[in-house]
Amino acid sequence: MTTTEAPDTLRRILDYASRADPYPLYAELRETPVARQDDGSYVISTYRELADILHDPHLSSDVRNLAHPMPSAEGTTTPAFINMDPPEHDRLRRMAMRHFGPPHTPGLVTGLEPALADTVGGLLDGVADRERIDIVDDLAYPFPVTVICHLLGVPREDEPRFRVWVNDIINAIDYDARTDPQEKLDNGVRARQDLRRYLGGLVEQRHGHPSDDLLSRLANDDGPDGRMTDEEIISTANLLLIAGHETTVNLIANGMLTLLRHPHVLRRLRGEPDLIVPLVEELLRYEPPVHIIPWRAAYSDITVAGTVIPQGSQIMLMLAAGSRDPNRFHDPDRFDPDRHDNQHLGFGSGIHLCFGGPLARREAQIALTELVRRLDAPTLVADPPPYRRSPVLRGPIHLQVELNGGQRSHTSG
């Protein structure tokens, strides 16, 4: 199979003008499963090819394996394990997982459920008298931020500080032609440095003072793999702080937007609360929080769909395009919470499968269930709503909803 160059389709996908609905462009991109770009990079967009390469040991997450290293907002600091390859990736992920989920802490997410429900209830109580709310500002953002701060041991009152840093870090991987890429990259480097210094101060405070938060556990626990260095703890905390809320904000906001666009499903969920589990899985396929893995590197020559990708090439993975591939999913552009065999790519796949996926799922399940239960006749103020600029972490920056006289009489309890 010979690839054709499809740079124009990718350029239009990355253009902010396509943010509200990139899916027709994804269909166009899938016509060339492996598309070589003008700069020598490759874009993969079909389900089978994405699923295969995500499990290919010749695919690297380490920027040092690129033949022409791209500018990095990481600076010279120790990268998080999401940007490492085995065996270092496996070691650090194991050490973090000891304190974050199964098999060592299998009850973490279920044990949090009462607190998750209380947090959502309290946020909705705070806007109970309004006739218009912003799903993002009033719930989708503060809810997961509160949760990840609690888990890590980051003071919730410091959120305004790290929100600025996180925004600059996310913007550094954006593709916005209106702004200077180098300026955004420089801002991202400074933001990472500021955030790392902040987290480093918290880690230093934890040494010799064990407690239940994750920073303390990482700083004081000696497991089978030993103890993380402070730099490794900071990189892990940095990853969890950002990924622990950014993706969940999008999942909740995209989820509520989808329900408001499908009122029959919203009404059904109100009467069938157990529907929320398959519904969130369908959301992860249909309107995922992460659309693109911006880069991976080829360790060696890799053959994908008959195309040889040379060693050192940059590879972009279009996860959201794969999850709408009609060769894998029947009627893929239809939102169907009854869909069977829903092996989407919403949280990726392979060794880098989303670390916090179980928590993000449960947060979205609880938030959407309560929103549907408590909001009285919600209607969108604007459709499409304004979107965040990033094509990578795609979701509304605001989601204004009008209510028919506020919320229902249900209380959070």
C-alpha positions as CSV (number, residue, x, y, z in Angstrom):
1,M,0.0,0.0,0.0
2,T,1.3,3.5,-0.9
3,T,0.4,6.4,1.3
4,T,-0.7,9.7,-0.1
5,E,0.2,12.9,1.5
6,A,-2.8,14.4,3.3
7,P,-1.4,17.5,5.0
8,D,-4.4,19.7,4.2
9,T,-6.9,17.4,6.0
10,L,-4.7,17.5,9.2
11,R,-4.3,21.2,8.9
12,R,-8.0,21.7,8.8
13,I,-8.5,19.4,11.8
14,L,-6.0,21.4,13.8
15,D,-7.6,24.7,12.8
16,Y,-9.8,26.1,15.5
17,A,-12.6,26.6,13.0
18,S,-13.1,22.8,13.0
19,R,-13.1,22.4,16.8
20,A,-16.9,22.1,17.2
21,D,-17.2,19.3,14.7
22,P,-14.0,17.6,13.5
23,Y,-15.7,14.3,12.7
24,P,-16.3,14.8,9.0
25,L,-12.6,15.6,8.6
26,Y,-11.7,12.5,10.6
27,A,-13.8,10.5,8.0
28,E,-11.8,12.1,5.3
29,L,-8.5,11.3,7.0
30,R,-9.5,7.7,7.4
31,E,-9.5,7.3,3.7
32,T,-5.7,7.2,4.0
33,P,-5.1,5.1,7.2
34,V,-1.4,6.1,7.3
35,A,-0.9,9.6,5.9
36,R,2.6,11.0,5.4
37,Q,2.8,14.8,6.1
38,D,5.0,17.4,4.4
39,D,7.4,17.4,7.3
40,G,8.0,13.7,7.1
41,S,5.7,12.7,10.1
42,Y,2.9,10.2,9.8
43,V,-0.7,10.3,10.9
44,I,-2.6,7.1,11.7
45,S,-6.4,7.4,11.9
46,T,-8.1,4.0,11.5
47,Y,-9.1,1.8,14.4
48,R,-7.3,-1.4,13.5
49,E,-4.0,0.3,12.7
50,L,-4.3,2.4,15.9
51,A,-5.1,-0.6,18.1
52,D,-2.2,-2.5,16.6
53,I,0.5,0.2,16.9
54,L,-0.5,1.1,20.5
55,H,0.6,-2.4,21.4
56,D,3.7,-2.4,19.1
57,P,6.9,-2.4,21.2
58,H,8.6,-0.5,18.3
59,L,6.5,2.6,19.1
60,S,8.3,4.9,21.5
61,S,7.0,7.5,23.9
62,D,10.5,9.0,24.5
63,V,11.2,12.1,22.5
64,R,14.9,11.2,22.3
65,N,14.0,8.5,19.8
66,L,12.9,11.0,17.2
67,A,15.4,11.5,14.3
68,H,14.7,15.2,14.5
69,P,13.7,16.0,18.1
70,M,10.8,18.3,18.4
71,P,10.8,21.3,20.8
72,S,9.6,20.1,24.2
73,A,7.8,21.9,27.0
74,E,9.4,19.4,29.4
75,G,12.6,21.4,29.5
76,T,15.5,19.4,31.0
77,T,13.5,17.9,33.9
78,T,12.8,14.2,34.5
79,P,9.8,13.3,32.3
80,A,6.7,11.7,33.6
81,F,6.4,8.0,33.0
82,I,3.8,8.7,30.2
83,N,6.8,9.9,28.2
84,M,9.0,7.0,29.0
85,D,9.4,3.5,27.5
86,P,10.0,0.2,29.3
87,P,11.6,-0.8,31.6
88,E,11.6,2.7,33.3
89,H,8.0,3.3,32.4
90,D,6.9,0.0,33.9
91,R,8.8,0.6,37.1
92,L,7.5,4.1,37.8
93,R,3.9,3.2,36.8
94,R,4.0,0.2,39.1
95,M,5.3,2.3,42.0
96,A,2.5,4.9,41.4
97,M,-0.2,2.3,41.0
98,R,0.6,0.8,44.4
99,H,-1.1,3.8,45.9
100,F,-3.6,4.6,43.3
101,G,-5.5,1.5,42.4
102,P,-5.6,-2.3,42.0
103,P,-4.1,-4.6,42.8
104,H,-2.5,-3.0,45.9
105,T,-5.2,-0.4,46.7
106,P,-8.3,-2.0,45.0
107,G,-10.8,-0.1,47.1
108,L,-9.5,3.4,46.3
109,V,-12.2,4.5,43.8
110,T,-15.1,2.7,45.5
111,G,-14.0,4.1,48.8
112,L,-14.2,7.6,47.4
113,E,-17.7,7.3,46.1
114,P,-19.5,8.9,49.1
115,A,-17.1,11.9,49.0
116,L,-17.5,12.2,45.2
117,A,-21.3,12.3,45.6
118,D,-21.1,14.8,48.4
119,T,-18.8,17.0,46.3
120,V,-21.2,17.0,43.3
121,G,-24.2,17.6,45.6
122,G,-22.5,20.5,47.3
123,L,-21.5,22.1,44.0
124,L,-25.1,21.8,42.7
125,D,-26.5,23.1,45.9
126,G,-24.4,26.2,45.5
127,V,-26.2,27.0,42.2
128,A,-29.6,25.7,43.1
129,D,-31.4,29.0,42.8
130,R,-30.0,30.0,39.4
131,E,-31.9,29.9,36.2
132,R,-28.7,29.6,34.2
133,I,-25.5,27.7,35.1
134,D,-22.3,27.0,33.3
135,I,-21.7,23.2,33.5
136,V,-17.9,23.7,33.1
137,D,-17.3,26.5,35.6
138,D,-19.9,25.3,38.1
139,L,-19.3,21.6,38.1
140,A,-17.1,19.9,35.4
141,Y,-14.0,21.9,36.5
142,P,-14.2,22.3,40.3
143,F,-15.4,18.7,40.9
144,P,-12.3,16.7,39.5
145,V,-9.9,19.4,40.7
146,T,-11.2,19.0,44.3
147,V,-10.9,15.2,44.0
148,I,-7.3,15.2,42.6
149,C,-6.2,17.8,45.2
150,H,-7.6,15.6,47.9
151,L,-5.9,12.5,46.6
152,L,-2.5,14.1,46.1
153,G,-2.5,16.2,49.2
154,V,-2.4,19.5,47.3
155,P,-4.1,22.4,49.1
156,R,-7.4,23.2,47.3
157,E,-6.9,26.9,48.0
158,D,-3.8,26.8,45.8
159,E,-5.9,26.0,42.7
160,P,-5.9,29.5,41.3
161,R,-2.1,29.3,41.2
162,F,-1.7,26.0,39.4
163,R,-4.7,26.6,37.1
164,V,-2.6,29.3,35.3
165,W,0.4,26.9,35.1
166,V,-1.8,24.1,33.8
167,N,-3.4,26.3,31.1
168,D,0.1,27.4,29.9
169,I,1.3,23.7,29.8
170,I,-1.8,22.6,27.8
171,N,-1.5,25.6,25.4
172,A,2.1,24.5,24.7
173,I,0.8,21.4,22.9
174,D,-1.9,23.4,21.1
175,Y,-1.8,24.1,17.4
176,D,-3.1,27.6,17.1
177,A,-1.8,29.6,14.1
178,R,-2.8,32.9,15.7
179,T,0.0,32.7,18.3
180,D,3.8,32.3,18.1
181,P,4.6,28.6,18.7
182,Q,7.9,29.5,20.4
183,E,6.2,31.9,22.8
184,K,3.7,29.3,23.8
185,L,6.5,26.7,24.2
186,D,8.5,29.1,26.4
187,N,5.4,29.8,28.5
188,G,4.9,26.1,28.8
189,V,8.5,25.5,30.0
190,R,8.2,28.3,32.6
191,A,4.8,26.9,33.8
192,R,6.3,23.4,34.2
193,Q,9.2,24.8,36.1
194,D,6.9,26.8,38.4
195,L,4.6,23.9,38.9
196,R,7.5,21.5,39.6
197,R,9.0,24.0,42.2
198,Y,5.6,24.2,43.9
199,L,5.1,20.4,43.9
200,G,8.7,20.0,45.1
201,G,8.0,22.1,48.1
202,L,5.0,19.9,49.0
203,V,7.1,16.7,48.6
204,E,9.9,18.1,50.8
205,Q,7.3,18.7,53.5
206,R,6.2,15.1,53.3
207,H,9.5,13.4,54.1
208,G,9.4,11.8,57.5
209,H,5.7,12.8,57.9
210,P,3.7,9.9,56.5
211,S,0.0,10.5,55.9
212,D,-2.8,9.1,53.7
213,D,-2.3,11.4,50.7
214,L,-0.5,10.2,47.6
215,L,2.5,12.6,47.8
216,S,3.2,11.4,51.3
217,R,2.9,7.8,50.4
218,L,5.3,8.2,47.5
219,A,7.8,10.1,49.6
220,N,7.8,7.6,52.5
221,D,7.0,4.2,51.1
222,D,9.6,1.6,50.2
223,G,7.9,-1.0,48.0
224,P,9.4,-3.9,45.9
225,D,10.8,-1.4,43.5
226,G,12.3,0.8,46.2
227,R,11.4,4.4,46.6
228,M,11.0,7.1,43.9
229,T,13.4,9.9,43.9
230,D,12.1,13.4,44.6
231,E,12.4,14.2,40.9
232,E,10.4,11.1,40.0
233,I,7.7,11.9,42.6
234,I,7.4,15.5,41.3
235,S,7.1,14.2,37.7
236,T,4.4,11.7,38.7
237,A,2.5,14.3,40.8
238,N,2.7,16.7,37.9
239,L,1.2,14.1,35.5
240,L,-1.6,13.2,37.9
241,L,-2.5,16.7,38.8
242,I,-2.9,17.7,35.2
243,A,-4.3,14.5,33.7
244,G,-6.3,13.9,36.9
245,H,-8.7,16.8,36.1
246,E,-8.2,18.0,32.5
247,T,-9.6,14.9,30.9
248,T,-12.4,14.5,33.4
249,V,-13.5,18.1,32.8
250,N,-13.9,17.3,29.1
251,L,-15.6,14.0,29.7
252,I,-18.3,15.6,32.0
253,A,-18.8,18.6,29.7
254,N,-18.9,16.6,26.5
255,G,-21.2,14.2,28.2
256,M,-23.7,16.8,29.3
257,L,-23.6,18.4,25.9
258,T,-24.3,15.1,24.2
259,L,-27.2,14.4,26.5
260,L,-28.7,17.8,25.8
261,R,-28.4,17.1,22.1
262,H,-30.1,13.7,22.7
263,P,-33.0,14.5,25.0
264,H,-34.6,11.1,24.6
265,V,-31.4,9.5,26.1
266,L,-31.4,12.2,28.9
267,R,-35.0,11.3,29.8
268,R,-34.2,7.6,29.7
269,L,-31.2,8.1,32.0
270,R,-33.4,9.9,34.5
271,G,-35.7,6.8,34.7
272,E,-32.9,4.2,34.3
273,P,-29.9,5.3,36.4
274,D,-28.1,2.1,35.8
275,L,-27.8,3.1,32.1
276,I,-25.0,5.5,33.2
277,V,-22.3,2.8,33.0
278,P,-22.6,1.9,29.3
279,L,-23.5,5.5,28.6
280,V,-20.2,6.8,29.8
281,E,-18.4,4.1,27.8
282,E,-20.3,5.3,24.7
283,L,-19.3,8.9,25.5
284,L,-15.7,7.8,25.6
285,R,-16.1,6.5,22.1
286,Y,-18.5,9.1,20.7
287,E,-17.2,12.4,22.3
288,P,-13.9,11.5,24.0
289,P,-12.0,13.9,26.2
290,V,-8.7,13.2,24.4
291,H,-8.7,13.3,20.6
292,I,-5.1,13.0,19.6
293,I,-1.8,11.7,20.9
294,P,0.3,14.4,19.3
295,W,3.5,12.4,18.9
296,R,5.1,9.1,19.2
297,A,8.4,7.9,17.7
298,A,9.4,4.9,15.7
299,Y,12.1,2.9,17.5
300,S,12.9,1.2,14.2
301,D,11.1,0.8,10.8
302,I,7.5,0.0,11.5
303,T,5.1,-1.4,8.9
304,V,1.5,-0.2,9.3
305,A,-1.2,-1.1,6.8
306,G,1.5,-1.9,4.3
307,T,3.3,1.4,4.8
308,V,6.8,1.5,6.1
309,I,7.3,4.2,8.7
310,P,11.1,4.9,8.9
311,Q,12.9,4.7,12.2
312,G,12.9,8.0,14.1
313,S,9.7,9.3,12.4
314,Q,7.2,11.3,14.4
315,I,3.8,9.5,14.5
316,M,0.5,11.2,15.4
317,L,-2.3,9.0,16.6
318,M,-5.9,10.2,15.9
319,L,-7.7,8.3,18.6
320,A,-11.1,10.0,18.1
321,A,-11.0,9.2,14.4
322,G,-10.4,5.5,15.2
323,S,-13.3,5.4,17.6
324,R,-15.6,6.5,14.8
325,D,-14.2,4.0,12.3
326,P,-17.2,2.4,10.4
327,N,-15.0,-0.7,9.8
328,R,-15.0,-1.3,13.6
329,F,-18.3,0.2,14.9
330,H,-21.7,-0.1,13.3
331,D,-23.3,3.3,12.5
332,P,-20.4,5.0,14.4
333,D,-21.7,8.6,14.1
334,R,-24.8,7.6,16.2
335,F,-24.8,8.0,19.9
336,D,-26.0,4.6,21.2
337,P,-25.5,3.8,24.9
338,D,-26.8,0.3,24.2
339,R,-23.9,-0.4,21.9
340,H,-22.2,-3.8,22.5
341,D,-18.5,-4.7,22.3
342,N,-17.6,-1.0,22.8
343,Q,-13.8,-1.3,22.8
344,H,-13.2,2.3,22.1
345,L,-9.9,4.2,22.2
346,G,-11.2,6.9,24.6
347,F,-8.5,6.1,27.2
348,G,-5.9,4.9,24.7
349,S,-4.6,1.3,24.8
350,G,-1.5,-0.7,25.5
351,I,1.0,0.0,28.2
352,H,0.0,3.7,28.3
353,L,-3.7,3.0,28.9
354,C,-5.0,5.9,31.0
355,F,-3.7,5.5,34.5
356,G,-6.7,7.3,36.1
357,G,-9.4,5.8,33.8
358,P,-11.4,4.0,36.6
359,L,-11.6,7.3,38.7
360,A,-12.5,9.4,35.6
361,R,-15.2,7.0,34.7
362,R,-16.7,7.1,38.2
363,E,-16.5,10.8,38.4
364,A,-18.3,11.2,35.1
365,Q,-21.0,8.6,36.1
366,I,-21.8,10.4,39.4
367,A,-21.7,13.9,37.9
368,L,-23.9,13.2,34.9
369,T,-26.4,11.1,37.0
370,E,-26.8,14.0,39.4
371,L,-27.0,16.7,36.7
372,V,-29.8,14.7,34.9
373,R,-31.6,14.0,38.2
374,R,-31.5,17.5,39.6
375,L,-31.7,20.0,36.6
376,D,-35.2,21.0,35.6
377,A,-35.7,21.1,31.8
378,P,-32.1,22.1,30.9
379,T,-31.6,23.7,27.5
380,L,-28.5,24.8,25.8
381,V,-27.9,28.5,25.5
382,A,-25.6,28.1,22.5
383,D,-25.0,25.1,20.3
384,P,-22.2,24.6,19.4
385,P,-20.8,26.1,22.6
386,P,-17.4,27.8,22.7
387,Y,-14.6,25.3,22.7
388,R,-11.2,25.2,24.2
389,R,-8.5,25.9,21.6
390,S,-6.8,22.6,21.9
391,P,-7.5,19.9,19.4
392,V,-5.8,17.4,21.6
393,L,-7.8,17.8,24.8
394,R,-11.1,18.7,23.1
395,G,-14.1,20.0,25.0
396,P,-16.2,23.1,25.7
397,I,-14.6,25.9,27.6
398,H,-18.1,27.0,28.7
399,L,-21.4,25.2,28.6
400,Q,-24.2,27.5,29.5
401,V,-27.5,25.9,30.3
402,E,-30.8,27.5,31.1
403,L,-33.1,25.9,33.6
404,N,-36.9,26.0,34.0
405,G,-36.9,27.7,37.4
406,G,-33.7,26.3,38.7
407,Q,-33.2,22.8,40.0
408,R,-35.7,20.1,41.0
409,S,-36.6,19.8,44.6
410,H,-34.2,16.9,45.2
411,T,-31.4,17.5,47.6
412,S,-27.9,16.2,47.4
413,G,-28.6,13.8,50.2
